[in-house]
Amino acid sequence: MPDTKLLMTFPVTATSHTLAEYRARGGYGALEKALRQMKPEQVAAEVNASGIQGRGGAAFPMGRKWAVVHPNDGQAHYLCANADEGEPGTFKDRWILEYAPHLLLESMLIAAYALQVRHAFVYIRGEFDRPYRRLAAAVEEAYAAGYFGRGILGTGFACDLVIYRGAGSYVCGEASALITSIEGKRGYPRNRPPRLTVRGLYQKPTVINNVETLSNIAWIIAHGGAAYSKVGTEKEPGTRLISISGHIARAGVYEIEIGYSFAKFIHEDCGGVLGGRALKGVIPGGISTKILTASDIEPLTLDNRSLQTAGSSMGSGGMIVIAEGTCMVRLLQVLLRFYHHESCGQCTPCREGMGWLHRIIDRIVAGEGRPEDIERLYQISAWNDGTTICGMGDAAGYATSGILNKFRDEFEYYIEHKRSRCNGTLECPRSS
């Protein structure tokens, strides 16, 4: 991709996931630098100086999260890589696990050294097969090479890593539900405070970072936080992995410099809309982010500050492209079916609200919609906003209100005429 400073990605080969090839590219050199030349607090200072923000959706500064943990407080500390990539439309973490697992492992070792973590975890989505096998093989290679265990690289640093496979719950991608699952309990999110960096896994200080976020650490330590902060924008340094799918000519995972042109990315780098159709909309960061229309994206750049001006965000980097001819009523039905199915049921507004939203949209698609249904969808979305322990209730509301705000006329037409007004080949026909 042009005009992009690549920090993480590299040419994918049949052996790019192996230790031998990773070493040939200088792999584990950053770990050696950290262990032999730097103190733990110096590593943390470089990460803080980089300005890197979380890539899992919240965009919280990594340095600020780490600063809550005090390495010499006499407690055990834990580090967890969140590899439970369940956000629909998002598959960039899977790319790292399949093609660059040692990048994640080296970065986790450096993080563990900075935070004085003896035991680290990777919580990986249960449905992931090849990503799990690649990661497990990489862990075996790393142990055999002396990168895990005791006396790493001949120093006094010791760290062990456990891969924990989830059971397919979308909610377990939320940090507190993730650690509850590791503890062997039902994967319910926890009320906070206290923060997980104060009382997390096994009631000890725990840092949980997304796979992509963690994987930046090796580059930061190798080149310095100041160098990292010069890439991207002043407020949002670095690059991001974007996984793009839907009606797009060249779907896949792209690394872009934060602040890159949104329109150029869609129309030039990714080849434009599939089949030469017109662009109808883009969900920019996974289905939990609000949809943007073709005209919305023209002046925008790919960074949170820019997208927030249009009422959306970068989210988890899962971009879904929607072509003209797509029925937005049926699209919302698909999204609400997902949210209803994945609600863990712990919170009443989510447990009942998701089902209510799903039943209303099913009724509309079946040709039995009522004029008041649109306002009811808005109302339930508002009731769910901020009333659940995790952000799932909010996310379903964002998806619902976002589509209604941009395409309300399609819902009004569907309710009045009992069918979609879309007449292209991409139309989703009314259920019988």
N, C-alpha and C positions, 0 to 999 in steps of 0.2 A: 504494500500500500504506500502511495507517495506521501511525502510530508509528515511522516510518522517516525519518531525515535523509538525504536524497539528496545524494550528493557527485558522482557520475559520470554517472548516467543523466539523460536529458531527453526531451521528447516527440519521437518519431520521425516524420519527415515524408519526403516523396519526395526532399527535397534536404538532409536532415540531415547527410549525409556530405560535403557540399561546403564549400569554404573560405569562401564568402560567408556561408552560414548559421552556420558555426562562429564566424566573426568577429563576426556580429551578436549572438552570445551572449557576447561578450567574449573569444573565442578569441585566443590568442597574446599576451594581455595579461600573463600570468604569465611568458612568455619575455622580454618587454620589461622587466619588473620585474627579473628575474634578471640580464639582461645590463647594464642601465643603473644599477641600484641596489645590486647585491650582488656580492660576490667569490665565486669558486668554493667556497671553504671555508665561506662563510656559507650557500650553498645546501645543501651537504652537512649542515651543522649543523641546518638546518630539517627536513630529511628524517629525520635521527637523532632529533630532538626529537619528531617525529610518532609515533614508535614503530611505524610500519607494518611488517607482516610479509609475507613472500612469499605470494602467492595461488595459486601453482602446485601446492602440495601439501606442501612442506617447512615452511612457516611460519617461515622463518629471517628475522630482522630485517634489513631493507634497509640501515639505517644501519651495522650491524656489517659487512655484506658490503662496502659502499663504503669503509669505514675502512681496509681492507687495501690499497687502491690509493693510492699516493702520487703526486699529480698532477705534482709537480716532480722526479721521479726520473730524468728524461732518457730514458725509454723511451716508445715508442708505447703507447697504451692503446686498448682496444676495448670497445664496448658492443653487446650483442646482445639483441634482444627475442625471446623464445621464443614464437612463434606457431604452433608445431607441436602444436596441440591435438588429440591423438589418444586421450586417455583416454575410453573409452566412457561416455556419459552426460553429458559435459561439452561445452558449446557457448557459454559466456559470452564467451570471447575472440573468437569469431567474431562475436558481436553488436557488440563494439567495432570490429572491423575493417570490418564492413558499414555501421554507422550512425554511428560516431564515430572514423574513422581519424585525423583531425587532432588529436584528444585524445591519442592515442598519440604522434603525431609531435611535438607541442609538448612533451610530457613527456620524450620521448627527447632533444630538443634541450637541455632544461634539465639533464637528467642528464649529457649529453655535456659541457656547460659545466662542471659541478661536477667531473667526473672528468678533464677536459682530454682528451677523446676527439676525434680528427680524423675517424675513419671509424666509422660505426655500421652495424649490420646488423639486418634483420628476417628471421628464419628462419621461413618460413610453410609450413604443410602443403601438400604437392603437390596433394591432392584439393580444396583450397579454390579455388573458381572465382570467385564473386562477391566474397568477401572479398579475394582477390588483386587483382581488377580495381578494386575500390573503393580499396584501399590504394595501388595503383600510380597511379591517377588523383590521389589526394590528394598523393602525393609530387611528381608533376608540377606540381600547383597550388602547392605549397609552394616548390618551386625557382623557379617563375616569379615568385612574390611576394617572393623574396629571403630566405626562411627557411632555405634550405640553400645550401651553397657557401661562398664567401669573403665577408668583411665583412658578416656577418649583422646586420641592423638598424643598419648604419652603424658597427658596432663592429669590433674586431680578431678577433672569434671566427669560426672557420671550421669547418664540419662537412659531410661528405657521407654519404649513406645509400644502402645497397644492399639490395634485397629479394632474398633467396635462397630459391628454391622447393625444398623437399625432394622425395623420391621415394616418400613414403608409408610410411616405416618408423616404427612406434610407438616404437622404442627411441631414435630421433633426437630425441624430446622430452626425453631426459635430457641435461643440460647439456654434458657432455664429448663425448657422441656427436654432439651438434648442431654443436659447433665442428670436430670431425673431419670431418663432412660438408661444412661450409663450405670446409674446406681441400682438398676434392676427393678425400678418401679414403673407404674403406668406413666407414659410420657405426657404428663400434664405440665403446662407452664406454671411458674411460681409467681406469687405476689412479690413485688419489690417496693421499697427497700426491705432488707439490705441488698446492696448490689452484689453481683456474682464475684466481682473482684475483692469483695470483703468476705462473703460467705457463699461459696459456690459448690463445687463438687466435694462431696463428703464434708460439707460445711467449712471448707478451707478456701483461701483466696484462689480464684480461678480466672484465667484469661482465656476467652474464647474468641477466635478470629476466623474469618472466612478463608477458604483455601487460597483464593487469589490474593487476598490481603497479605497473608503470611508469606506467600511465594515471592513477594517483592523484597523481603528482608536480605536475602543473599546479595542481591544487586546493591542495595543501600549500603551494606557493610563493605562490599568490595570497592565501591566507588565514592562513598561518602554521602551523608544526608544532604549536604549543600548541593551536590551535583544532581541528586534526585529532585530537589525542590526547583531546579531550573527547567525541568520538563513539565509540560502542562500549563496550567494557569497559576497565578500567584496564590489564589485562595484554594485551589484544588490541584496540587502537584501530581506529576506522574502520568502513567498511561493506564488505560483500562482495556480489559478484554470484553468485547461485545459479541454475544452469540445472537445471530440474526436468522430468522426463519419466517415461514409464511409465504406470501406471494412475492418472492424476491428471486431474481435471476441467479444470484450466486450466494446461496445460504452458507453459513459456516461461522467460524470463530475468527474475529479480527482483533488485532491490537491497535488501538488508536491513541494518539496523544490527547489528553483531556483538553477540551476547547476546540476540537476539530469541527469543521462544518457538518451539520446534520444533513443538509440537503446533498452536499457533495458525497458524503458517505453512502447515502441511499442510491442516488442516481448515477454516480460514477464508479465508486469502488465496488459496490455490490451489484452493479449492472442494471439497476432500475427494477421496475415491477415485472414480474413474470409474464411472458407473452406480450409485452409491450402495452399492457393495460395502463390506465390512469391510476394514480395513487389515491386511495380513499382516506387512509389513516394509518397511524403507527402507534403501537403500544411500546413505549421506549425502554422499559426496564423490568419486564415481567408483568403478569396480568394484574398485579397489585398496584401498578402505576396507571394514572389516568391517560386515556387515549388522546392523541393529537391528530388533527386533520392535516391534509397535504399542505394547506396554506399556513398552518401553524408552524410547521418545521422549517420553512424557508429562511427565516432570519435567525434561527437558533443555532447554538453550538452545543457539542456534546459535553456538557458539564452540568452539575446540579443547579448552580445559580441561574444559568440560562434557561433550563427547562422549568425551573420553579416560576419564572416570570410568565410561563404559559400554563401554569397550573399542574405540572407533572414533575417527574424527577427521573434520575438515571436508574434508581432502584438497584436491582441485581445485575443489570446489563443484558437482560434477556429481551431482545427487540423482536417484535412481531409485526410484519408488514401486511397490510390489508388492501386489496385491490378493489376498484370500483366494481359493482355488481354483487358484492357480498352483503347479505342480509344481516344488519346489525342486531335485529331482534333475536335471530337464531344464534348469533355470536354470543350475546349476553346469556342466552339459555345455557350454552356450553360452559361458560365461566361460572354461572351460579350453580350448575349441577356439580361442578368440581368443588366449590366452596362448601356446599351442603354435605357432600360426601366426606370431606376432610375435616369437618368440625369435630373436635375431640369431645365436645359435649359438656365440658366442665362449667362453662359460663352460660347462664340462661339466655342472655341477649343473643349470643352466637348460636347456641343449640336450637333455639326456637326461631330466631330471626333468619338464619340461613334456610331453614325449611320453608318458612313463609315466603321469602324471596323466590325460592325455587318453584314453589307451587304457583305463584302468580305468573311467572314468566312461562311456565308450562301451559297455563290456561290461555295466555295470550297467543302462544304459538299454535295451540289447538283450535284457534278461531273463536274462543269464548271469552276474550278479553273485555274488560269494562272500562269506560272512560276514566274512572277514578283510580285505575290500577297504576297509572304512571305516577301520580302523586303518592300513592301508597308505597311504591318502590323507593321513592325519595325519602319518605317518612321512616321506613324501616332502616334504611341506610344511615340516617341521622341518629336513630336510636342506638344503633350498634357502635357508632363512632365514640371511642373513648370509654366504653362501658365494659370491655372485656379485659381479662388479665394480659393476654398477648395482643398483638396487632391484627389478628385474623379478622375480627369483626370490622375493624376500620378498613382493612384491605378490600373486603367484599363490597363495602359501601363506596369506596373510591372507584372500583371497577364499574359498579352500577351507575352511580351518579355521573361518572365521567362519560360513559357511553350515552346516557340520557341527555346530558348537556349538549353534546355535539350532534346527536342524531334523533332528537325527540320526534321530529316529524315522521320518521319511519315507524315509530311505535304507534303514533296516532293513526297513521294510515293502516297499519296492521290490525288495530283494534276496530276501526270503522269498516274495513273491507274484508276482514277475516283472512287476509293473505298478505304476503310480502309484496311490496311494490317493486322490488328488484327483479329485473327481467334478463340479466346477463347469464352466462353459463355458470357463473360462480354463485348463483342464487341458491339459498338454502330453502327448499320447498316446504310448505306447511305440512306438519304431521297429520296423518289421516286419523 
